[in-house]
Amino acid sequence: ESASQKYAIISIMGPQSSGKSTILNKLFGTRFEVMDHTKGRHQVTTGIWLGSCPKAQDLMVLDLEGTDSAERKQNRSNFERQTSLMALTLSEVLIINMWAQDIGRSTGMNVDTLRAILEANLRLFNPDSKTRILFLIREQSPDETQFGVTPAAELQKNIERVVNGIWNEIDRPDQFANTKIADLFDIDYFFMPPLVYYKDLFDQRVQELYNRFTNPSDDNYYFNTSYHFTKCVPPEGLYTWTEQIFNAITQDESLNIPDQQKLLSAYRCEHALNEAYTIFVDETQTIEKIVKEKYVDGFGPKLDEIVAKCVSAYQETANKYDKEEAQAKYMSLVDKIETQIQYLFGFQYKHLVEKVMDLYQYEMKQALPRGECVDNLNEVVTRVGESIRKFFSTKIDDCMINTENKRFLDKETYWQETQKRLREATKSIQLEEWQKLCKENEALADQHLLVEIGKLLRKPTEKIWSKISALRVEYHGKILNERIIRKLSNLMYDELKLKERIRAIKDESDTLIINRCKKYCARMDGVLQDRFDQLFNKNPDTGIPRTWDETVELDKIFTSAKNQCLEILDLTQQIVLAENLDLGLQEIKLKLLSADTTDDIRQDFLRFADNEYRRAQNNIRNANMLGGGILPQHPVTWLIFLYFAKNEIWYMLTNPLYLILFIFGAAILIIGYQAHTYGFDVQTIVMNMVQRGVNMILNKLQEFQRMQMDIQNKGQRKRGNQRERPLNDNDFDPDNNAPDIGMSDDANLNTGTRR
């Protein structure tokens, strides 16, 4: 509170025409209207007048209408009571102006008014505030030896006796039963000489009284008390305050001045609250617009500055009023501001989380290996998490607001919320690493397990399943446990989830084995045919294709090869893998081929085997014929062939070109026949070569066709451009420039060429 906001109100009351306005004008320099004595005694001041004090800036005075007025005929006593209560409520010093010769008279001493003042003060009493009653006795002669002059001391005793008598007579509440009048009032007395007869002394006494009001060094300074300024309200609230008090008095309500003061404080503080909050809303509009779109750097300091400005504006007004009300409204202001800040911070936090998540994803991407599962995910997450926590702490500190509310914008709470998002992101990364680990297991299984199983399936034997079981145990023991499960144990799974994942990866490995076996069983007819070809058409020991002639035991070889293939078919109908308790591998028994499928494969194989058998028979029979069965065998056939081909044979023998071509063709046929004899598929080789040649010719033709079409399109565009060129006057002007003449010559040349 500044000094300009502190003031004390001084009231004066007393009989009409007792010089109240005159003494106020002389004391404080006010300009209240005074009585014109030439017109006789009459009412001058009506109601209550408030005046400032030019000679004392921190004082204001109330000039009350005089009591015992002849002009106020109706309801005079009630009005006097109301004005005296008004003065008692507002004033720190209440001056009761009376003449010395009226002391002892009920009307002149305002006994009824004093009684009303004492009774009202019991209701108005505030232990933090007292009222000073100054009995200002006028027209007291300084020469007390004169006849008819009562000494001042006796007059003071008379006043004290009257006041104490009133105090003892009034009904007091129980809490004031033992209370003395001095506990409610500070009572003082001041005597003034007659102005007409002792003007100089009168002015001297006025100055002495003035010093008591204005000079803190005066021994009788009236405001050197603990309750000084306790009744003042801020100047801008004085009108509302006086209006409330006067309405309560005129409505004859039971006055409660402290509550009335709180009402005024509540009203003014509420107004200050709204003004301060309006400042906050205006100042945060720009921040609100930006924060809805993106992260705001310096969010906290910017809002701190705005909040400090709002609080300062509020306190500038509110600190002038009741502290409790000001504090209550301050808390309301803080609550409204924090609610709006919470709304804005929601957007800021959203953008902050986005930054945190982007940084987390980036750092995890940089830390994790590409194409394979990480060795220790827990270690990577811990290291990156520490970096993220530091980043979050730095950013959230920049977003925090300075407030005494420890629960408002709690950093730890927001970090816990952010951790939930980070855990969700970690679960996604964990799932990706699990998928990588599954692919890594597939690659290792294909390299170390499935390739070997494929070799066994291509050449199946009666021990195929025992060998595959051994490969399975070796893979699980050396590869899966040492590489895959070791990484799996560091993927941040809990104990139950880890056991589930280990079981899943083992089952997946077994599924790969089963799928590979099913793949080969799906083409079992081809497997049997390949195996039969190896056993029947080739020497099992050397792998060299057989030469089919009379020395070969065809039936024995056929029967042995067929029986071995049928045994393979029976063996591969069901997969059987042994269990291993040490590695936690269960026994697997799974039927690969149904009965119907097996019968179909068997019938197809037998037909294939019979065809191979008949082919071998034909090869043996043709081996004993001339030309391997290609040339005619009967002599008559030779005679007929030579008779009809004699001319062609003679022409070929006499023409060197045909002779060379014949020898070259015969050599090719002989080589092809020998290759076919040793097991080469000559027909397929020739057909492939022919197909390649045809494809090459077709490609060349297509390329040639495209080139021709491009040439035609270019020619059409060129002719179209020539037709679209607009003619102008220069084309027909004989005095054209050189370039136009040249163009004309070209045109004539072209025309001549066409002719």
Buried (B, 14 or more C-beta within 10 A) or exposed (E): EEEEBBBBBBBBBBBBBBBBBBBBBBBBBBEBEBBEEEEEEEBBBEEBBBBBBEEBEBBBBBBBBBBBBEEBEEEBEEBBBBBBBBBBBBBBBBBBBBBBBBBBEEEBBBBBBBBBBBBBBBEBBBEEBBBBBBBBBBBBBBEEEEEEBBEBEEBBEBBBEBBEEBBEEEEBEEEBEEBEBEEBBBBBBBBBBBBEEBEEBBEEBBEBBBBBBBEEEBEEBBBEEEBBBBBBBBEEBBEBBBEBBBEBBEEEEEBBBBEBBBBBBBBBBBBBBBBBBEBBBEBBEEBBEBBBEEBBEEBBBBBBEBBEBBBEBBBEBBBBBBEEBBEBBBEBBBEBBBEBBEEBBEBBBEBBBEEBBEBBBEBBEEBBEEEBBBEBBEEBBEEBBEEBBEBBEEBBEBBBBEBEEEEBBEEEEBBEEBBEBBEEBBEEBBEEBBEBBBEBBBEBBBEBBBEBBBEBBEEBEEEBBEBBBBBBBBBBBEBBBEBBBEBBBBBBBEEEEBEEBBEEBBEBBBEBBBEBBEEBBEEBBEBBBBBBBBBBBBEEEEEEBBBBEEEBEBEEBBEBBBEBBBEBBEBBBEBBBBEBEEBEBEEBEEEBBEEEBBEBBBEBBBEBBEEBBEEBEEBBEBBEEEEBEEEBEEEEEEEEEEEEEEEEEEEBEEEEEEEEEBEEEEEEEEEBEEEBBEEEEBEEEEEEEEEEEEEEEEEEEEEEEEEEEEEEEEEEEEEEEEEEEEEEEEEEEEEBEEEBEEEBEEEEEEEEEEE
